[in-house]
Amino acid sequence: MRNKGISVMVEGALMVALAFGLHFIKIWQLPYGGSVTLGGMVPLLVFAFRRGPAAGITAGAAYGLLDLVVDPYVVHPAQLILDYPLAYGILGVAGFFKDVAVGSFAGIFGRFLSHFLSGVIFFASYAKGNVYLYSATYNGSYLLPEYVISVLVLFMLKRTPILRDPYSLRKVKE
């Protein structure tokens, strides 16, 4: 049982590192944060599907803290929580679902809500007009394409054993 916990931690660390590397392959970047990447959230979603929501939330929050260290944009301590560990941690809720499209939507929509709330509360001064519409449009403009890219990649990965629980594969061989 101890080896299983260590292997989950190592796998989580590898997925966080892979997500972090993919984060630098940007298709486009928005001026005040947020970007569309070449599947930067996929490793975190895969980890959540393989290991469940608790491990997925932990890995996502760890990724958010790493992103905070490398590329911070902080105006308030509550905004720091909303835009970094909470927003990325919520991706782990994908682990509650078996269907990759539904799970990815739940995780990425949760991330959207966290950034949306941060935008409404802390970045209202950037809005020219309705702050809710501004925050929804701004955050949706990069998270919707991220969702589409993530789901496309995940559907390709469904054909491989990557999305399966590694311990179920071991049981078949024994």
N, C-alpha and C positions, 0 to 999 in steps of 0.2 A: 504494500500500500504506500509506503514511503517513496518508492521509486516512481509511482504514478504521480505523486504530488510534485516531485522534482521535474519529471518530464513535462508536466503541464506548465510549470514556471519557465522552463527552458523554451518550450514551444511558444509561450506567450511573449517572452523576450525577443525571440526571433521574428515573430509576427509584428511586434512593435517596431523593430529595426527595419524590417522590410517595408512597412507602411511609411516609416520616416524617410526611407530612401525614395520611394515612389512619390512622396510629397514634393520632391524637388523636380519632378518631370511634369511641368505645368503646361497645359494647353493655353490657358489664359489666366491672368491675375487681375483682380479688382483693386481699385486704388486704396481702399481702407481695410484691406484684409479679405480673405476668402479667395479661392482659386479653383479652377477645374484642373484636375490632374489626370494622369493616365491610370486611374484605378487606385488612388492612394488609400481609400478606405477598405479595399477588398481584403487585405490581410487581417484587419481587425474584425471584419464581418465573418470571414472564414473561421477565425479562432472562436468567435462567439457561437457559430453553428456547430463546430466540432466539440467544444468544451463546455458550452452552456452559458447562461447569462451572467452568473457570478464571475466566472473567469473572464468573460468578454468585457464586462463593465470595468473590472480591475485593469485589464490590458488597455482599454480605451482611455481610462483616466490617466494611466501611466504615460500613454502617448500624448495626451493633452498637456501634461506637465512638462514633457520633453519639448513639445512645440512652444510652450511658454518660455522655456529657457533659451531656445534658439531664435525665436521670432516673436518677441513680446510686443503687444500693443495694449497697454493697461491704463485705464483712466480712473478706476475705482476697484477696491478689493472684491466687491460683489460681482462686478463685470469680469474680473479675472476668473472667478469660479464658474460663471455662466459660459464664458467663451473658451475655456480651456479644459479643465478636468471633467466638468459636468457635460459639456457638449459632446466630447469624444467618448466619455464613459457611457453615455446613453446609447451609443452604437451597439453596446453589448446586449441590449434588449432583443436584438435579432436572434439571440440564442434561445428565446422562448418559442420560436417558430421553426417548423420543419421546412416550409416552403421558402426558398431563397428570395423570391420577389416580395413576399409579404414581410418576411423578417427584415430584409434590407430596407423596405419602406418604413417599417416601424422604427428601426434604428436611426435612419437618416432623417425621418420626420421629427423624431425626438431631438436630434441635433439641430434641425431647423428651428424648432420651438425655443431651444435654449439661446441660439443666436438671435432669433426674432425678439425675444424678451430683452436681451441685452441691448439690441438696437433701439427698441422703444424707450427703454429707461435711460440709457447712457449716451446714445448717439442721435438723439432727437434733433440736435442743433444742425445736423447735416441735411435733414429733411426740408424740402421746399414744398410745403403743403402737409398732407396727412402723414403723420409719423408712422402709423400702422401700415399703411400702404407702402411707404418708403422702405421700412424694415423688411416687410414681406417680399417686396420686389428685389431688393438688394440681396438678401440671403437666398431667396429662391433662384436667383439668376445663376448662382454657382452650384447650389445643392441639387437642383433638379437635373442638370447635366451629369453631376457626380453620381446621382442615383442611377441614371440610365446606363452610364459606363459601368458602374459596379454590377448591376444586374446582368448586363451582357457578358461581362467577364465571369461572373458566378455561374451563369447558365453554361458557359463553356467548361468551367471547372466541374460541373455536375457530372460530366461524362467520365471523370477521373475519380480515383479513391480519395482525393484531397478533402472533400467535404464529409467523408464518413468518419466515424469515431475510430481512431487507430486501434483501440482495444477490441472492437468487434472484428477487425481483420485478423488479429492475433488468435481469437477464439476459433475462427474458421480453420486456421492452419493447424491448430493443436489436435 
